Amino acid sequence: MDGEERFREIIAADEKVEPGDWMPEGYRQTLIRQIAQHAHSEVIGMQPEGNWITRAPTLKRKAILMAKVQDEAGHGLYLYSAAETLGVSRDELVRLLHEGRQKYSSIFNYPTLTWADIGAIGWLVDGAAITNQVALTRTSYGPYSRAMVRICKEESFHQRQGYEIMMVLARGSEEQRAMAQDALDRFWWPSLMMFGPHDSESTHSDQSMEWKIKPVSNDDLRQQFVDATVPQAEYLGLTIPDPDLRWNAERGHYDFGEIDWDEFWRVVKGHGPMNRERMAHKIEAWERGAWVREAAVAHAAKRTAARSA
Amino acid sequence: MSYSVPKIAGESDTIVGRTEDHLWARWEVFVRPRGGVTHVYSESVHAPDAETALLNARDTYLRRVEGVSLWVIPSGAISRWDEHQALPESRSEEGSARRLWEAFIRHRRGAQFLHAGSIVAADAVDAIVRARDAFLTKTDGVAIWVAPSEAIVAADPDEAEMLFEPFADKGYRQATYYDIPEEVGYM
């Protein structure tokens, strides 16, 4: 059996494609792009939350937030490691990000203005991410699927700590409630945008679904997220900023309003509130860390030389 | 996080695929889970030396209390075989210079490599053949990795407490630490 036939057989049988297997170049490229974008998102995602570590309201919240930001770094590394099995190096992917030739999720181009935003990110942004990632545990590429399983195990902590922050604020003073509502108002639509364009507009979806890289479509995932999240907002006594949101008994789902696609494209193309700051900070951190990376190599070489002397 | 970002002008179309431009070498990481009987492959890290590789592996793959033992192996020290490659039928002659190898097996697609055991062999191919004969039944082997035993760097058991315990008292890293009412659904 030739490689292409075997590949088709593996996909058809819902088995996993593994690094040594023959795969179409398009499959490899799509995976590299998607996994790299996912990895970059984890790494850039450290910035909006890192912004609040020094200002977390209690020592406990500070410890939790540090643990969460550390997890995001770890998730980025799992994903770079999965991408490397496709014959690309982590350093190359980092370079492509820095050159603006690869993207990260637009959600991180929004600022974190108040402490409630940290709650909203855990609840909504991680909630949306989990919806997507749980589906991706079934992706056809073995290393990507295993990275998703590992990440999903840790994401539950992220969403729960965020929702707990929202619970505390929602039960708090008038000002705290207002702060929680404001965070929901600002993060609701960008969270829905995380699932990407409509299926009818998404150029990547068909082929990705056929190869089973992406097992569930953008619109189906978005609906799942809305259905799960509306009761959570109701429990908090907060209002989702969408006048068209209502339960549709016939469909068994919530109907919701149209996303502002102009805003979506504006942010994707680099004109969101924080795009420049995020990239500038990332590149600066990489450049300022260069001496550490080089010193570690020099130290290792020196120790090797001392041992063999 | 999430990543359904549509492609836009200027975004890279194809990745050339350079794998050798790292300042820090790649190390493959194996973890023996708490209560586990064998070391399980945990993907890779980059590090300038073995000592840093162990620390990076700890910070990347053991941020909770999942492991009790950690191995790192330079990626280049591993020889890899899978179902697409032909393999000699017979082992090499007895009597040639032989040494100890560690074998790792992935028993089916989608599963992770597990440490299967040690074997004495003349070279990498011989080690793979012997690992196949020792650890696989006819149909169950999807892939085999072998590495010379001396290439494995294990975390010092005396330092296990220092390596693995700092996370033990950080209960807030676990989802169950947060009291979320049932009526809001699974989270």
Contacts between the chains, C-beta under 8 A, distances in Angstrom:
chain1	res1	chain2	res2	distance
A	3	B	84	7.3
A	6	B	84	8.0
A	10	B	109	7.0
A	15	B	109	4.7
A	15	B	110	6.7
A	16	B	109	4.4
A	16	B	110	3.7
A	17	B	109	7.7
A	18	B	82	7.1
A	18	B	106	7.5
A	18	B	109	5.8
A	18	B	110	8.0
A	18	B	142	6.9
A	18	B	143	6.8
A	20	B	80	7.0
A	20	B	82	4.0
A	20	B	84	6.1
A	20	B	85	7.9
A	20	B	143	6.6
A	21	B	82	7.7
A	21	B	84	7.1
A	22	B	84	7.3
A	29	B	13	7.9
A	29	B	14	6.0
A	29	B	15	6.6
A	32	B	15	5.0
A	33	B	7	7.9
A	33	B	12	8.0
A	33	B	15	7.7
A	34	B	3	6.5
A	37	B	3	4.5
A	37	B	5	5.8
A	38	B	1	7.1
A	38	B	2	7.8
A	38	B	3	4.4
A	41	B	1	4.1
A	41	B	2	6.7
A	41	B	3	5.2
A	42	B	1	5.5
A	45	B	1	4.8
A	60	B	172	7.1
A	63	B	170	7.4
A	63	B	172	6.3
A	64	B	172	4.9
A	67	B	63	7.7
A	67	B	170	6.6
A	67	B	172	6.5
A	67	B	173	5.0
A	70	B	59	7.8
A	70	B	63	6.5
A	71	B	63	6.6
A	71	B	173	8.0
A	72	B	1	7.5
A	74	B	59	7.3
A	74	B	60	5.2
A	74	B	61	7.7
A	74	B	63	5.9
A	75	B	1	7.7
A	77	B	45	7.1
A	77	B	60	4.9
A	78	B	43	6.3
A	78	B	60	7.4
A	81	B	43	4.2
A	81	B	44	4.7
A	81	B	45	7.4
A	82	B	43	7.0
A	84	B	19	7.2
A	84	B	26	7.2
A	84	B	44	6.7
A	86	B	17	7.8
A	87	B	17	4.5
A	87	B	19	5.9
A	88	B	15	5.1
A	88	B	17	5.2
A	88	B	18	7.3
A	88	B	19	6.9
A	89	B	18	5.7
A	89	B	19	5.0
A	89	B	20	7.3
A	89	B	21	5.6
A	89	B	22	5.7
A	90	B	22	7.1
A	90	B	46	6.5
A	91	B	21	5.5
A	91	B	22	5.3
A	91	B	23	7.2
A	92	B	15	7.2
A	92	B	16	7.7
A	92	B	18	5.3
A	92	B	21	6.4
A	96	B	12	5.5
A	96	B	15	7.5
A	100	B	10	6.6
A	101	B	10	6.9
A	101	B	11	5.9
A	101	B	12	3.8
A	102	B	11	6.8
A	102	B	12	6.0
A	103	B	5	4.4
A	103	B	8	7.6
A	103	B	11	6.4
A	104	B	3	7.4
A	104	B	5	7.3
A	105	B	1	5.4
A	105	B	2	5.2
A	105	B	3	5.2
A	105	B	4	7.9
A	105	B	5	6.2
A	106	B	5	6.6
A	107	B	1	7.2
A	107	B	2	7.0
A	108	B	1	7.6
A	125	B	1	7.1
A	125	B	2	7.9
A	126	B	1	7.7
A	127	B	187	7.6
A	128	B	2	5.7
A	129	B	1	4.7
A	129	B	2	4.6
A	132	B	2	4.8
A	132	B	3	7.6
A	132	B	4	7.4
A	133	B	2	7.8
A	142	B	109	6.4
A	142	B	110	5.4
A	143	B	43	7.3
A	145	B	110	6.7
A	146	B	43	7.7
A	146	B	110	7.8
A	146	B	112	6.5
A	147	B	43	7.4
A	154	B	63	7.8
A	154	B	64	7.8
A	156	B	175	3.8
A	156	B	187	6.8
A	157	B	172	8.0
A	157	B	173	6.1
A	157	B	174	6.2
A	157	B	175	4.5
A	157	B	177	7.4
A	157	B	178	7.5
A	159	B	187	5.3
A	160	B	175	5.3
A	160	B	177	7.9
A	160	B	178	3.8
A	160	B	180	5.4
A	160	B	187	5.5
A	161	B	172	7.5
A	161	B	178	5.7
A	163	B	178	7.5
A	163	B	180	5.9
A	163	B	184	7.4
A	163	B	187	6.3
A	164	B	178	4.8
A	164	B	179	7.3
A	164	B	180	6.8
A	167	B	180	8.0
A	194	B	1	8.0
A	194	B	2	4.1
A	194	B	4	6.8
A	195	B	2	7.1
A	195	B	4	5.5
A	196	B	4	2.7
A	196	B	5	7.0
A	196	B	6	6.4
A	197	B	4	7.6
A	197	B	6	5.6
A	201	B	6	8.0
A	202	B	4	7.6
A	202	B	6	6.8
A	203	B	6	7.0
A	203	B	7	6.9
A	204	B	6	7.5
A	204	B	7	7.3
A	218	B	4	5.6
A	228	B	185	5.8
A	231	B	183	7.4
A	231	B	184	6.0
A	231	B	185	6.2
A	232	B	184	4.6
A	232	B	185	6.9
A	232	B	187	7.7
A	235	B	181	6.7
A	235	B	183	6.4
A	235	B	184	4.8
A	268	B	5	6.1
A	268	B	6	6.4
A	268	B	8	6.1
A	269	B	8	5.7
A	293	B	23	5.5
A	293	B	24	6.8
A	293	B	48	7.9
A	294	B	23	7.2
A	296	B	24	7.4
A	296	B	48	4.2
A	296	B	49	7.7
A	296	B	52	6.4
A	297	B	23	6.1
A	297	B	24	7.1
A	297	B	48	4.7
A	299	B	48	7.2
A	299	B	49	7.8
A	300	B	48	4.2
A	300	B	49	3.8
A	300	B	52	7.5
A	303	B	49	6.9
A	304	B	49	7.7
